[in-house]
Amino acid sequence: MARRRKPRSPVQRVQGGFVLHLELEERELITRLLGEVRDLLMGPADQPLLRRMFPPAYHLADDGEAEAEYQRLMHDDLLASRLSAINGVTQVLVAPDAVLDDDALVGFMQAVNSLRLALGTLLDVGEDDDFTDLDDDDPLVGEHHLYGYLSFLLDSAVGAMSGR
């Protein structure tokens, strides 16, 4: 009986850092999606798909003033951080043999998470959602599968960084 080989993780720790094991099509897809998220981030700040990328710090109705001040102080820093991560990952994705250091891998995780946040907002994903029983007729089945793939990538990166 032949032994099944465990599939290689898309993010692997190597001597000197980390390597992304992604097919050309995966790299192109992620690059295209990151470009779309970049465009979204550069647009009006009140777009619904950005809701999870700039979450509120204050949730009570009486905290409106504090929330506005928090967003005023933090929005530009969060935006700059997300854009920096996207730009860094886009450069890494065109160099398939690149070895990422810890900072570059953190940037990869931030960029992939930005994709997940936007897509999760579109899909209205919650903690209790189960994607294993999606109907193939669901009009957003592809988006749900993409969300699962991005979650897998993020988990792989976290696992590589933590030594799992």
FENSULGI-V437078 format. One record per helix or strand of 3 or more residues. SS is the DSSP state (alpha for helix, beta for strand). FROM is the first residue (numbers start at 1). TO is the last residue. If there is no record, write none. Layout:
# FENSULGI-V437078
ss=SS from=FROM to=TO
ss=SS from=FROM to=TO
This chain:
# FENSULGI-V437078
ss=beta from=11 to=14
ss=beta from=17 to=20
ss=alpha from=24 to=42
ss=alpha from=48 to=50
ss=alpha from=61 to=93
ss=alpha from=102 to=123
ss=alpha from=141 to=162
